[in-house]
Amino acid sequence: MSVRLVQLRRGSNRRVALVDEPGLRIVDRYESVYAVAQAALATSKSISSLITTGERFGYDEIYDGRSDWHLLAPIDHPVDAARLLVSGTGLTHLGSAANRQTMHEVKESEMTDSMKMFRWGVEGGRPAKGQVGISPEWFYKGSGTILRGPGEPLVIPTFGEDGGEEAEIAGVYIIADDGTPWRIGMCNGNEFSDHKYEKRNYLNLASSKIRTCSLGPEIVVDPQFGSVAGTATIVRDGATLWSKDIVTGESDMCHSLQNVEHHHFKFETHRRPGDAHVHYFGACSLSFGDGIELDNGDIMEVHFEGFGRPLRNPVQIDRAANSLVTIQSLA
């Protein structure tokens, strides 16, 4: 059985709980997954070996929002949200390359820079163990302030042109005192991006990614990441608007996990002791690629087998006027 953890809050009280379907068991001693990971590093023990549990709660009531306890994103930096870096890797799945090619509306006879990068990944993204392969596409999303938990809205900002789900699995990491990255586990993730803005020009990719995103509800400490089946679904007014079977995992990617992780953590600035990282591994299919435009109140659902209960988040459109940000001078 996999070890799956959630983070809970009730008022100012925070706890970690072990998923024991159909219930949750409160984990002794720890108030955050980050704290459990730090303890594992300090004692040279596995997270699983540190887990002892006490009080039991029904999971359904909490998951459905009928409890005083509320689900949080399954990782955060409990002291400083700026010390959690959120990033991702694109063009890792065949489906993502096809979506990107369609998005940029070029003739099939022409190869975009995106398709060139995808081909490089196919040719050199799965090096032998211990070897370095070609770098995948990498993007920055923000600090921990942009990370949302289950049920929280993902926002299309006033300057945004749209917002769309990106159903992915994300890796969660912590950096030890000696600068070594350690993987805590993996989660369901919705990377959420502005696809209309990116479609205008692929150079808009970087800023199209700086949006809220979500994880959870559970972090899987010992995940199976060979080939993972899943489903991405959009619900509007209580009815399914769009749904697609999706797949991820190393067998379905042109880059190995070793290669993706190396090219993120090769940068010294990504190995600062005490930092936490969330890294999205890429999506294989988007509702945007099927002509779906999300609207205010739509529910996005991401579910991968073996990664716990589905992650659900509503779309929220900020309809305030897009006003100028005025910069003050200290001269």
Secondary structure by P-SEA (a helix, b strand, c coil): cbbbbbbbbcccccbbbbbcccbbbbbcccccaaaaaaaaaaacccccccccccccccaaaaaacccccccccccccccccccbbbcccccccaaaaaaaaaaaccccccccaaaaaaaaaaacccccccccccccbbbbccccccccccccccccccccccccccbbbbbbbbbcccbbbbbcccccccccccaaaaaaccccccccccbbbbbccccccccccccccbbbbbbccccccbbbbbbbccccccccaaaaaaaaacccccccccbbbbbbcccccccccccccccccbbbbbbbcccccbbbbbbbbcccccccbbbbbcc
